[in-house]
Amino acid sequence: MPSLSVPLESVDLLLCPVCAEDMRPNEGSVAGGISCAAGHRFDGAKQGYINLLTGRGTSFIPDTADMVAARSAFLDEGHYDPLLRQVAGTVAGLLEGVERPVIVDAGAGTGHYLAAAVGAVPAARTVALDLSKFALRRAARSVPQALCLVWDLWRPLPLAGGAVDLIINVFAPRNAEEYARILKPGGHLLVVTPAPGHLDALRARLPLLAVDEDKSDKLAASLAQGFTPVSADSLSVPMQLKGEDMRNVVMMGPNAHHAGAVLEQGDEAAVLQEPETPLAVEARFTLSVFRKSAR
């Protein structure tokens, strides 16, 4: 597989994660490295991303190569395409009339939803943040114009204050204070979360994490200090899942960390064998839009 160069047109949006100085492209860098005036240097990987997590790194566990492969396989089957279209439509509406907007996908994963956003707003400058280098390898290919950065969303974000028009956050951690800091006045945050009833037919057969009944209220409360709610739209997606689909949907997210071993044995493993008749499963989502509050 050929090497990728890191696109550097959005480097001016970045702050050095060590000293918070402005970042700039490295002179003579082939892969697309960056550095700051103080000399802190970060080289581009041949897979098209930059790892900014130096030193102590992070205590959180990134998605593994197997988890990322499962996610790509599931999403490539089109099961969540209605969500993909709704995200793209929402992004287009929020950025209508904005010239060359800046979009940050916080928890971008494989770039699946960021690619849809770019398709809706081709002029956008884009930054993809994720903890998993395996996910960002795919994101760099899915969204070649995006600046893909390995980063821990719970740490101060390596982005300048007031630089971003829209943050996309799909099934990812929400650092409310930092999201508010990097957004421009009046900028928006689009959050996608699973809704009550999400994958219940599968949860009845497998040990999956439950979705809180008051998840939307908790989301709004967690963002109350820096954001004003704008809208909350529900989306239900009926699916017909075969054994491999069911395994992929379990293994592509947080369920993989606690259910993986269980799925290799016993009755649970039998559920994931190719069934004669696909299982009817409903995916349920909430798409919530928040506006940065005036201060």
BAFI-3210 file (N, C-alpha, C; in Angstrom, 3 decimals, decimal comma, padded with zeros to 6 digits):
// residues 295
n [1|2|3|4|5|6|7|8|9|10|11|12|13|14|15|16|17|18|19|20|21|22|23|24|25|26|27|28|29|30|31|32|33|34|35|36|37|38|39|40|41|42|43|44|45|46|47|48|49|50|51|52|53|54|55|56|57|58|59|60|61|62|63|64|65|66|67|68|69|70|71|72|73|74|75|76|77|78|79|80|81|82|83|84|85|86|87|88|89|90|91|92|93|94|95|96|97|98|99|100|101|102|103|104|105|106|107|108|109|110|111|112|113|114|115|116|117|118|119|120|121|122|123|124|125|126|127|128|129|130|131|132|133|134|135|136|137|138|139|140|141|142|143|144|145|146|147|148|149|150|151|152|153|154|155|156|157|158|159|160|161|162|163|164|165|166|167|168|169|170|171|172|173|174|175|176|177|178|179|180|181|182|183|184|185|186|187|188|189|190|191|192|193|194|195|196|197|198|199|200|201|202|203|204|205|206|207|208|209|210|211|212|213|214|215|216|217|218|219|220|221|222|223|224|225|226|227|228|229|230|231|232|233|234|235|236|237|238|239|240|241|242|243|244|245|246|247|248|249|250|251|252|253|254|255|256|257|258|259|260|261|262|263|264|265|266|267|268|269|270|271|272|273|274|275|276|277|278|279|280|281|282|283|284|285|286|287|288|289|290|291|292|293|294|295]
n.u [000,846|000,687|002,545|001,183|000,975|000,805|-001,798|-001,278|-002,597|-004,193|-002,636|-002,212|-004,245|-003,513|-002,134|000,879|001,140|002,802|003,870|001,996|002,474|002,180|001,817|003,711|004,466|007,072|010,196|011,152|009,942|008,928|006,824|005,059|005,450|005,219|006,061|006,878|007,778|009,404|010,732|009,623|008,862|006,950|006,576|005,198|003,318|003,706|001,287|-000,387|-001,124|-000,557|001,030|000,444|000,676|002,979|005,587|004,102|001,867|-001,283|-003,760|-005,951|-007,602|-007,065|-009,037|-008,631|-006,844|-008,447|-010,995|-011,365|-011,335|-013,657|-015,572|-015,287|-016,032|-018,704|-019,907|-019,376|-021,154|-023,427|-025,353|-025,744|-026,333|-028,619|-028,206|-025,756|-026,527|-028,234|-026,507|-024,841|-026,713|-027,466|-025,042|-024,636|-026,784|-026,166|-023,833|-024,449|-023,904|-021,531|-018,274|-015,658|-015,595|-014,453|-014,212|-014,144|-013,729|-014,319|-013,194|-013,019|-012,699|-012,782|-013,199|-015,620|-018,036|-017,066|-016,215|-018,683|-019,580|-017,745|-018,425|-020,884|-020,190|-017,976|-015,977|-014,932|-012,434|-010,738|-010,262|-009,303|-009,634|-008,506|-008,011|-006,983|-004,528|-004,896|-007,500|-007,221|-005,535|-007,224|-009,007|-007,411|-007,284|-009,954|-010,735|-008,881|-008,128|-008,215|-006,661|-005,239|-005,020|-003,514|-004,864|-005,833|-008,997|-009,735|-007,771|-006,363|-007,198|-005,279|-005,679|-006,301|-007,969|-011,339|-011,359|-012,872|-015,718|-017,623|-018,087|-018,043|-019,314|-019,475|-020,655|-018,608|-016,211|-016,994|-015,650|-016,547|-015,678|-013,330|-014,333|-016,038|-014,121|-012,572|-014,403|-015,791|-017,475|-020,898|-020,581|-021,163|-021,980|-022,349|-023,780|-023,929|-025,651|-026,364|-029,768|-032,357|-033,374|-031,755|-030,427|-031,785|-032,938|-030,733|-029,370|-030,924|-029,997|-027,281|-024,493|-024,590|-023,715|-025,986|-028,256|-028,748|-031,901|-032,331|-030,480|-030,341|-031,039|-028,910|-026,830|-027,436|-027,195|-024,492|-023,343|-024,212|-022,862|-021,407|-022,884|-025,859|-028,864|-030,039|-031,426|-032,897|-032,982|-034,591|-033,756|-034,594|-033,470|-034,213|-032,809|-031,496|-029,699|-027,061|-025,025|-022,242|-022,530|-023,714|-021,690|-019,762|-020,997|-021,059|-018,339|-017,232|-017,277|-017,494|-018,522|-016,826|-014,713|-015,586|-017,190|-015,963|-014,470|-016,488|-017,992|-016,743|-017,452|-019,834|-023,450|-023,691|-021,787|-022,941|-025,065|-023,877|-023,246|-023,770|-027,036|-030,049|-032,142|-031,913|-031,500|-033,886|-033,147|-033,193|-031,658|-031,198|-030,947|-029,948|-029,666|-028,160|-028,010|-026,009|-025,405|-022,622|-022,541|-023,052|-020,650]
n.v [-001,189|002,189|004,993|007,767|011,334|013,713|016,037|019,502|021,925|022,841|023,273|025,708|025,960|024,696|024,182|023,748|020,744|020,583|023,113|024,993|026,803|028,248|026,049|024,798|023,704|021,260|022,068|020,733|018,291|015,058|013,269|014,930|016,350|018,360|021,289|023,471|026,897|026,645|024,347|021,824|018,846|016,920|014,114|013,086|010,129|007,377|006,427|008,572|010,204|012,167|011,628|013,100|012,478|012,417|011,619|010,956|009,958|008,436|007,298|005,963|003,376|002,799|002,149|-001,065|-002,739|-004,867|-004,074|-001,772|-002,862|-004,420|-002,397|-000,998|-003,006|-003,428|-000,871|-000,512|-002,236|-000,773|-000,544|001,579|003,680|005,459|007,078|008,202|009,787|011,588|012,880|014,163|015,873|017,488|018,745|020,192|021,994|023,444|024,743|026,304|028,966|029,672|030,547|028,559|026,770|025,484|022,234|020,030|016,714|015,097|012,345|010,756|008,227|005,941|007,889|007,840|009,347|011,927|011,989|012,009|014,492|016,186|015,626|016,896|019,515|020,612|022,585|022,742|022,943|020,441|018,608|015,659|013,962|011,343|008,609|006,255|004,952|003,060|003,456|006,040|005,585|004,553|006,690|008,653|007,796|007,720|010,374|012,256|014,935|015,713|016,697|014,448|013,471|011,794|011,789|012,412|012,971|013,896|015,497|018,875|020,287|020,252|022,700|025,992|028,582|029,537|028,826|027,104|026,097|024,054|021,187|017,730|014,943|011,750|009,088|009,366|010,546|013,533|016,523|019,087|021,679|022,135|021,846|024,046|026,044|025,911|026,456|028,896|032,036|031,441|029,059|025,518|022,344|019,065|016,233|012,753|010,138|006,849|005,850|005,098|001,716|001,040|-001,447|-003,438|-005,967|-007,506|-007,206|-008,692|-011,197|-011,200|-010,152|-007,068|-003,585|-001,443|001,218|004,287|005,353|008,042|009,350|011,526|013,711|013,690|014,250|016,891|018,176|017,824|019,536|022,018|024,256|025,513|025,548|026,010|024,289|023,387|021,654|018,348|015,406|012,364|009,116|006,129|003,015|000,286|-002,962|-005,909|-008,388|-010,611|-013,359|-012,570|-009,816|-009,233|-009,933|-008,043|-005,591|-005,778|-005,957|-003,583|-001,390|000,013|-002,289|-004,322|-004,420|-005,701|-007,814|-009,389|-011,811|-013,454|-013,931|-015,907|-018,396|-020,879|-020,308|-017,691|-017,468|-019,129|-017,616|-015,927|-017,431|-018,065|-017,348|-019,045|-017,368|-013,891|-011,725|-009,448|-006,249|-003,152|-000,071|002,782|006,261|009,485|012,698|015,469|018,969|021,640|025,046|027,187|028,962|032,468|034,500]
n.w [000,000|-000,938|000,462|002,336|002,242|004,844|004,845|004,997|005,035|007,068|009,284|010,502|012,300|014,572|017,898|019,684|021,474|023,620|024,428|023,655|021,618|018,293|015,488|012,651|009,299|008,927|007,539|004,468|004,977|004,129|004,670|005,916|008,422|011,481|013,437|016,238|017,141|019,328|018,909|019,257|017,754|015,467|013,656|010,520|009,899|007,633|006,934|006,824|009,036|012,076|015,115|018,071|020,699|022,793|025,208|028,255|027,069|027,067|029,429|028,631|026,725|023,399|020,409|019,046|016,348|015,462|016,361|014,835|012,274|012,388|012,664|010,240|008,424|009,149|008,759|006,061|004,921|004,852|006,840|008,634|006,974|006,772|009,048|008,354|006,174|007,463|009,213|007,346|006,095|008,256|008,883|006,505|006,674|009,027|008,307|006,178|004,019|005,243|004,533|003,501|005,895|009,111|010,209|012,896|013,689|016,475|017,860|015,568|014,483|011,836|009,981|008,730|009,084|008,905|006,261|004,975|005,835|004,567|001,969|001,910|002,418|000,575|000,587|003,099|005,663|007,412|010,465|012,010|014,998|017,022|019,288|018,400|016,370|014,460|013,574|012,495|010,362|008,477|008,299|007,148|004,556|003,833|004,068|002,553|002,585|005,188|008,244|010,175|013,483|016,166|019,300|022,699|023,730|026,226|027,156|027,039|023,947|020,915|019,469|018,268|020,125|019,419|016,689|015,176|013,302|013,430|015,414|015,152|016,807|017,197|018,861|020,798|023,316|025,235|025,697|027,187|028,033|026,546|023,957|023,784|024,000|021,600|019,624|017,385|018,161|018,365|017,076|016,366|017,897|017,032|018,198|018,245|019,659|020,977|021,325|023,793|023,585|021,521|019,524|020,942|020,372|019,836|022,183|023,877|023,463|023,740|025,850|026,041|026,529|028,232|027,251|028,763|029,971|030,401|028,827|027,007|028,608|030,415|028,669|027,822|030,293|030,832|029,052|029,703|030,745|028,722|026,389|024,363|023,895|020,654|018,891|018,836|017,306|016,543|015,302|013,790|012,695|010,917|010,689|009,111|010,339|009,796|011,033|010,932|010,701|013,159|014,905|014,165|014,837|017,558|018,191|017,304|018,948|022,324|023,562|022,835|024,631|026,909|026,180|024,341|024,965|025,921|023,678|022,331|023,113|024,274|024,561|023,654|021,623|019,730|018,831|017,062|014,902|011,444|010,810|009,667|009,095|008,937|011,783|012,950|013,807|015,488|015,124|017,080|017,292|018,575|017,358|018,361|018,473|019,494|020,361|020,766|023,721|024,394|026,072]
ca.u [000,000|001,563|002,553|000,384|001,507|-000,151|-002,172|-000,850|-003,236|-004,876|-001,693|-002,331|-005,269|-002,988|-001,223|001,788|000,620|003,779|004,045|000,874|002,874|001,639|002,498|004,009|005,029|008,519|010,856|011,700|009,312|008,327|005,554|004,156|005,607|004,981|006,844|006,591|008,954|010,258|011,468|008,926|008,677|006,084|006,719|004,056|003,440|003,514|-000,142|-001,140|-001,547|000,504|000,799|000,832|000,742|004,332|005,787|003,310|000,788|-002,618|-004,121|-007,131|-007,314|-007,581|-009,618|-007,629|-006,944|-009,599|-012,200|-011,472|-011,702|-015,067|-016,368|-015,260|-016,823|-020,132|-020,351|-019,304|-022,369|-024,494|-026,391|-025,991|-026,392|-029,570|-027,541|-024,751|-027,202|-028,764|-025,358|-024,434|-027,715|-027,386|-023,824|-024,872|-027,666|-025,493|-022,743|-024,929|-023,486|-020,209|-017,220|-014,536|-015,713|-013,553|-014,911|-013,335|-014,409|-013,727|-013,488|-013,360|-012,666|-012,311|-013,530|-016,854|-018,993|-016,382|-016,257|-020,011|-019,637|-016,987|-019,242|-021,953|-019,583|-016,658|-014,996|-014,532|-011,144|-011,138|-009,307|-009,831|-008,950|-008,891|-006,967|-006,512|-003,795|-005,460|-008,655|-006,794|-004,969|-008,362|-009,550|-006,536|-007,633|-011,353|-010,842|-007,475|-007,847|-008,295|-005,462|-005,587|-004,130|-003,724|-004,983|-006,749|-009,987|-009,886|-006,707|-006,551|-007,096|-004,180|-006,287|-006,411|-009,292|-012,179|-010,904|-013,663|-017,134|-018,484|-017,496|-018,846|-018,972|-020,329|-020,340|-017,257|-016,182|-017,337|-014,893|-017,361|-014,907|-012,431|-015,133|-016,473|-012,954|-012,081|-015,447|-016,015|-018,752|-022,015|-020,279|-022,078|-021,540|-023,298|-023,509|-024,754|-025,602|-027,394|-030,985|-032,956|-033,888|-030,744|-029,964|-032,389|-033,142|-029,435|-029,037|-031,670|-029,285|-025,850|-024,222|-024,190|-023,940|-027,314|-028,339|-029,533|-033,183|-032,248|-029,202|-030,425|-031,002|-027,540|-026,019|-027,700|-026,649|-023,029|-022,925|-024,974|-022,021|-020,848|-023,671|-027,312|-029,467|-030,704|-032,375|-032,612|-033,771|-034,501|-033,676|-034,670|-033,005|-034,406|-031,733|-031,528|-028,305|-026,597|-024,094|-021,044|-022,953|-023,928|-020,375|-019,088|-021,605|-020,631|-016,897|-016,720|-017,372|-017,140|-018,877|-015,717|-013,792|-016,073|-017,956|-015,190|-014,147|-017,734|-018,529|-015,982|-017,831|-021,172|-024,645|-023,499|-021,069|-023,869|-025,884|-023,131|-023,104|-024,630|-028,394|-030,818|-032,911|-031,273|-032,200|-034,384|-032,585|-033,404|-030,700|-031,855|-029,986|-030,364|-028,745|-028,375|-027,220|-025,828|-024,688|-021,767|-023,212|-022,348|-020,065]
ca.v [000,000|003,359|005,924|008,977|012,540|014,394|017,353|020,489|023,213|023,250|023,317|026,997|025,841|023,888|024,637|022,692|020,091|020,687|024,486|025,806|027,729|027,938|024,997|025,089|022,520|021,080|022,299|019,545|017,059|014,282|012,678|015,954|016,612|019,720|021,677|024,806|027,756|026,183|023,177|020,547|018,315|015,746|013,615|012,426|008,691|007,074|006,122|009,804|010,878|012,617|011,263|014,187|011,981|012,057|011,594|010,001|009,405|008,465|006,125|005,356|002,299|003,108|001,041|-001,952|-003,004|-005,740|-003,270|-000,883|-003,696|-004,771|-001,193|-000,739|-004,036|-003,193|000,365|-000,694|-002,945|000,222|-000,657|002,878|004,723|006,535|007,986|008,910|010,828|012,619|013,675|015,027|016,915|018,402|019,530|021,138|023,048|024,267|025,514|027,017|030,360|029,875|030,346|027,701|026,494|024,523|021,142|019,095|015,485|014,698|010,922|010,554|006,827|005,670|009,012|007,511|010,459|013,115|011,922|012,452|015,932|016,828|015,509|017,890|020,850|020,313|023,646|022,748|022,475|019,407|017,999|014,435|013,597|010,044|007,995|005,036|005,119|002,128|004,136|007,188|005,099|004,461|008,034|009,383|007,380|008,071|011,832|012,595|016,343|015,952|016,603|013,383|013,580|010,938|012,655|012,044|014,050|014,382|016,456|020,113|019,979|020,971|023,608|027,373|028,998|030,259|028,544|026,028|026,402|022,919|019,951|016,516|014,023|010,582|007,983|009,638|011,359|014,942|017,415|020,280|022,914|022,297|022,047|025,442|026,913|025,949|026,912|030,315|032,498|030,955|027,769|024,437|020,997|018,017|015,030|011,585|009,151|005,798|006,174|003,926|000,729|000,767|-002,837|-004,233|-007,360|-008,167|-007,181|-009,774|-012,449|-011,044|-009,281|-005,758|-002,453|-000,846|002,658|004,937|005,921|009,500|009,713|012,862|014,684|013,718|014,930|018,330|018,660|017,832|020,621|023,209|025,408|026,212|025,392|026,134|023,294|023,902|020,652|016,941|014,612|010,921|008,344|004,681|002,351|-001,167|-003,704|-007,361|-008,710|-011,992|-013,643|-011,750|-008,448|-009,122|-009,941|-006,775|-004,486|-005,937|-005,788|-002,325|-000,296|-000,275|-003,655|-005,234|-004,502|-006,586|-008,944|-010,141|-013,170|-014,210|-014,278|-017,005|-019,679|-021,056|-019,919|-016,409|-017,713|-019,740|-016,552|-015,269|-018,291|-017,605|-017,876|-019,280|-016,148|-012,765|-011,192|-008,078|-005,413|-001,729|000,890|004,038|007,320|010,865|013,695|016,676|020,128|022,663|026,236|027,761|030,050|033,743|034,681]
ca.w [000,000|-001,032|001,587|002,216|002,852|005,706|004,305|005,990|004,843|008,297|010,395|011,186|013,338|015,675|018,941|020,133|022,675|024,703|024,914|023,184|020,563|016,976|014,749|011,256|008,629|008,970|006,265|003,823|005,437|003,057|005,112|006,405|009,842|011,939|014,600|016,746|017,205|020,426|018,455|019,454|016,400|015,355|012,294|009,920|009,620|006,213|006,727|006,612|010,259|012,973|016,512|018,962|022,074|023,178|026,658|029,030|026,258|027,649|030,227|028,031|025,781|022,067|019,653|018,483|014,915|015,249|016,533|013,684|011,132|012,553|012,385|008,805|007,748|009,420|008,114|004,611|004,502|004,693|007,868|009,257|005,946|007,095|009,976|007,568|005,386|008,347|009,665|006,229|005,924|009,390|008,695|005,418|007,169|010,027|007,704|004,995|003,953|005,852|003,556|003,919|007,332|009,742|010,888|013,673|014,091|017,753|017,924|014,162|014,078|010,479|009,112|008,006|009,134|008,417|004,803|004,572|006,074|003,498|000,769|001,990|002,431|000,005|000,831|004,505|006,165|008,364|011,382|012,624|016,238|017,565|020,094|017,746|015,120|013,486|012,991|011,697|009,100|007,548|008,110|006,229|003,199|003,581|003,965|002,331|002,855|006,635|009,073|011,122|014,635|017,329|020,467|023,774|023,807|027,596|027,410|026,265|022,521|020,254|018,502|018,733|020,580|018,470|015,325|014,576|013,062|013,778|015,934|015,030|017,884|016,963|019,784|021,289|024,543|025,056|026,562|026,977|028,202|025,409|022,750|023,793|023,796|020,222|018,709|017,174|018,710|017,568|016,471|016,748|018,251|016,647|018,979|017,941|020,731|020,894|022,073|024,449|022,641|020,497|019,413|022,013|019,955|019,976|023,616|024,517|023,229|024,007|027,002|025,564|027,424|028,111|026,999|029,812|029,540|030,486|028,210|026,415|029,699|030,923|027,664|027,922|031,563|030,756|028,166|030,080|031,078|027,569|025,179|024,378|023,004|019,460|018,400|019,133|016,366|016,715|014,069|013,962|011,483|010,956|010,026|009,094|010,585|009,809|012,114|010,855|011,001|014,603|015,551|013,893|015,571|018,956|018,347|016,758|019,912|023,718|023,953|022,557|025,759|027,980|025,654|023,362|025,393|026,063|022,374|021,745|023,693|024,818|023,821|022,989|020,374|018,784|018,262|016,008|013,740|010,342|010,998|008,442|008,879|009,620|012,946|012,823|014,869|015,252|015,671|017,440|017,539|018,775|016,825|019,149|018,043|020,522|019,939|021,786|024,430|024,508|027,391]
c.u [000,890|001,440|001,678|001,145|000,420|-000,510|-001,946|-001,529|-003,925|-003,954|-001,809|-003,407|-004,712|-002,152|-000,348|001,247|001,572|003,807|002,965|001,283|002,233|002,483|002,724|004,550|006,540|009,106|011,438|011,088|008,638|006,943|004,588|004,247|005,373|005,864|006,428|007,892|009,922|011,014|010,821|008,451|007,842|006,094|005,440|004,333|003,144|002,066|-001,006|-001,629|-000,327|000,118|001,335|000,996|002,155|004,426|004,938|002,146|-000,569|-002,868|-005,325|-006,731|-007,900|-008,229|-008,500|-007,820|-008,159|-010,915|-012,430|-011,882|-013,176|-015,961|-016,427|-016,124|-018,318|-020,642|-020,334|-020,495|-023,565|-025,561|-026,745|-026,073|-027,446|-028,986|-026,502|-025,382|-027,728|-027,642|-024,944|-025,415|-027,683|-026,166|-024,030|-025,751|-026,972|-024,434|-023,163|-024,519|-022,151|-019,137|-016,054|-014,556|-014,672|-014,388|-013,884|-014,195|-013,683|-014,124|-013,858|-013,391|-012,092|-012,606|-014,828|-017,808|-018,353|-016,372|-017,609|-020,160|-018,906|-017,741|-020,354|-021,412|-018,149|-015,588|-014,430|-013,086|-011,451|-009,964|-009,985|-008,986|-009,424|-007,700|-006,305|-005,792|-004,344|-006,686|-008,209|-006,107|-006,071|-008,953|-008,723|-006,824|-009,072|-011,532|-009,428|-007,125|-007,848|-006,917|-005,793|-004,550|-004,502|-003,742|-006,018|-007,718|-010,178|-008,771|-007,006|-006,289|-006,008|-004,674|-006,436|-007,838|-010,039|-011,846|-011,864|-015,128|-018,056|-017,644|-018,502|-018,366|-019,929|-019,851|-018,958|-017,316|-016,437|-016,632|-015,502|-016,548|-013,998|-013,198|-015,602|-015,296|-012,570|-013,129|-015,458|-017,301|-019,903|-021,753|-021,133|-021,337|-022,652|-022,895|-024,473|-024,548|-026,606|-028,571|-031,512|-033,609|-032,907|-030,251|-030,574|-032,573|-031,853|-029,038|-029,772|-030,942|-027,817|-025,625|-023,702|-024,454|-025,316|-027,202|-029,236|-030,807|-033,144|-030,968|-029,236|-030,367|-029,591|-026,606|-026,189|-027,095|-025,138|-022,497|-023,506|-024,102|-021,554|-021,721|-025,166|-027,901|-030,190|-031,776|-031,946|-033,545|-033,520|-034,463|-033,698|-034,335|-033,231|-033,325|-032,043|-030,082|-028,060|-025,532|-022,865|-021,368|-023,102|-022,598|-019,675|-019,679|-021,266|-019,175|-016,380|-016,731|-017,033|-017,498|-017,716|-014,820|-014,272|-016,772|-017,138|-014,934|-015,391|-018,221|-017,780|-016,458|-019,307|-022,287|-024,458|-022,787|-022,001|-024,744|-025,204|-022,815|-024,105|-026,040|-029,086|-031,622|-032,236|-032,139|-032,619|-033,925|-032,824|-032,294|-031,437|-030,806|-030,688|-029,281|-029,059|-027,443|-027,217|-025,065|-023,833|-022,440|-022,367|-021,837|-019,843]
c.v [001,251|004,251|007,133|010,143|013,166|015,742|018,432|021,848|023,725|023,329|024,628|026,994|025,246|024,692|023,463|022,066|020,157|022,087|025,457|026,903|027,309|026,868|025,420|023,810|022,463|021,342|020,991|018,238|016,339|013,783|013,719|016,181|018,068|020,004|023,071|025,597|027,318|024,907|021,835|020,040|017,036|015,304|012,959|010,953|008,432|006,723|007,381|010,519|011,345|012,237|012,383|013,732|011,496|011,986|010,545|009,421|009,549|007,193|005,398|004,338|002,652|001,897|000,241|-002,108|-003,881|-004,976|-002,373|-001,671|-004,088|-003,581|-000,912|-001,735|-003,795|-001,965|000,238|-001,463|-002,015|000,208|000,693|004,003|005,796|007,544|008,823|010,055|011,943|013,493|014,648|016,171|017,946|019,308|020,591|022,298|023,987|025,176|026,260|028,492|030,668|029,578|029,567|027,423|025,493|023,510|020,303|017,893|014,952|013,264|010,431|009,096|006,669|006,798|008,831|008,705|011,766|013,139|012,385|013,957|016,696|016,733|016,541|019,312|020,710|021,357|023,620|022,327|021,545|018,891|016,801|014,085|012,224|009,469|006,807|005,333|004,186|002,736|005,260|006,773|005,004|005,834|008,824|009,016|007,753|009,563|012,382|014,050|016,665|015,838|015,647|013,338|012,572|011,831|012,102|013,201|014,604|015,347|017,754|019,857|020,825|021,907|024,990|027,692|029,770|030,020|027,673|026,443|025,303|021,769|018,831|015,543|012,838|009,437|008,167|010,468|012,829|015,786|018,807|021,569|023,170|022,505|023,497|026,375|027,024|026,439|028,430|030,748|032,074|029,646|026,661|023,143|020,025|016,728|013,921|010,561|008,037|006,182|004,921|002,998|000,354|-000,677|-003,756|-005,700|-008,159|-008,236|-008,284|-011,113|-012,400|-010,044|-007,912|-004,687|-001,853|000,651|003,275|005,531|007,447|010,033|011,136|013,948|014,815|014,438|016,436|018,913|018,769|018,982|021,971|024,438|026,180|026,246|025,591|025,093|023,958|022,933|019,277|016,103|013,129|010,237|006,864|004,013|000,851|-001,870|-005,193|-007,838|-010,213|-012,147|-012,747|-010,285|-008,247|-009,099|-008,593|-005,627|-004,567|-005,527|-004,434|-001,180|-000,733|-001,684|-004,633|-005,432|-005,456|-007,832|-009,851|-011,572|-014,041|-014,718|-015,423|-018,376|-019,699|-020,574|-018,618|-016,592|-018,289|-018,695|-015,941|-016,181|-017,833|-018,194|-018,115|-018,041|-015,012|-012,262|-009,753|-007,278|-003,958|-000,914|002,197|005,066|008,623|011,774|015,025|017,781|021,141|023,844|026,743|028,969|031,314|033,903|036,159]
c.w [000,000|000,194|001,275|002,819|003,705|005,084|005,363|005,837|006,109|009,508|011,168|012,266|014,632|016,666|019,354|021,419|023,865|025,298|024,460|022,204|019,239|016,296|013,297|010,617|008,788|007,587|005,729|004,261|004,280|003,456|005,652|007,885|010,175|013,154|015,038|016,836|018,296|020,074|018,734|018,090|016,425|013,894|011,807|009,699|008,150|005,886|006,709|007,849|011,042|014,393|017,404|020,408|022,396|024,698|027,327|028,244|026,917|028,452|029,647|026,963|024,415|021,420|018,986|016,975|014,609|015,384|015,319|012,433|011,192|012,215|010,891|008,045|007,926|008,674|006,600|004,067|004,377|005,764|008,497|008,223|006,220|008,082|009,241|006,792|006,282|008,916|008,570|006,029|007,035|009,263|007,615|005,882|008,132|009,410|006,441|005,068|004,589|004,811|004,156|005,421|007,807|010,518|011,630|014,028|015,320|018,052|016,544|013,742|012,685|009,501|008,352|007,954|008,679|006,890|004,280|004,750|004,974|002,176|000,729|001,916|001,891|000,314|002,244|004,688|007,337|009,187|012,027|013,840|016,693|018,326|019,393|016,432|014,038|012,800|012,065|010,401|008,048|007,273|007,109|004,781|002,847|003,344|003,751|002,595|004,347|007,277|010,208|012,248|015,714|018,561|021,436|023,990|025,206|027,991|026,666|024,784|021,860|019,152|019,116|019,164|019,500|017,016|014,528|014,435|013,558|014,300|015,731|016,092|017,807|017,845|020,403|022,570|024,246|026,120|026,408|027,043|027,000|024,104|022,670|023,504|022,330|019,230|018,579|017,889|017,794|016,863|017,054|017,065|017,888|017,341|018,556|019,046|020,446|021,771|022,765|023,424|021,552|020,606|020,473|021,624|020,070|021,445|024,378|024,399|023,648|025,139|026,581|026,621|027,166|027,836|028,060|029,246|029,532|029,851|027,644|027,482|030,266|029,954|027,777|029,191|031,504|029,922|028,569|030,294|029,847|026,333|025,428|023,437|021,836|018,975|018,852|018,264|016,593|015,353|014,420|012,635|011,624|010,145|010,065|009,187|010,571|010,887|012,111|011,147|012,501|015,341|015,368|014,697|017,060|019,119|017,890|017,757|021,316|024,180|023,776|023,767|026,852|027,446|024,749|023,748|025,481|024,716|021,702|022,222|024,066|023,916|023,067|021,654|019,317|018,107|017,048|014,833|012,678|010,489|009,662|008,086|009,620|010,771|012,680|014,042|014,502|015,915|015,928|017,844|017,889|018,238|017,496|018,669|019,188|019,909|021,084|022,411|024,417|025,921|027,684]
res [m|p|s|l|s|v|p|l|e|s|v|d|l|l|l|c|p|v|c|a|e|d|m|r|p|n|e|g|s|v|a|g|g|i|s|c|a|a|g|h|r|f|d|g|a|k|q|g|y|i|n|l|l|t|g|r|g|t|s|f|i|p|d|t|a|d|m|v|a|a|r|s|a|f|l|d|e|g|h|y|d|p|l|l|r|q|v|a|g|t|v|a|g|l|l|e|g|v|e|r|p|v|i|v|d|a|g|a|g|t|g|h|y|l|a|a|a|v|g|a|v|p|a|a|r|t|v|a|l|d|l|s|k|f|a|l|r|r|a|a|r|s|v|p|q|a|l|c|l|v|w|d|l|w|r|p|l|p|l|a|g|g|a|v|d|l|i|i|n|v|f|a|p|r|n|a|e|e|y|a|r|i|l|k|p|g|g|h|l|l|v|v|t|p|a|p|g|h|l|d|a|l|r|a|r|l|p|l|l|a|v|d|e|d|k|s|d|k|l|a|a|s|l|a|q|g|f|t|p|v|s|a|d|s|l|s|v|p|m|q|l|k|g|e|d|m|r|n|v|v|m|m|g|p|n|a|h|h|a|g|a|v|l|e|q|g|d|e|a|a|v|l|q|e|p|e|t|p|l|a|v|e|a|r|f|t|l|s|v|f|r|k|s|a|r]
***
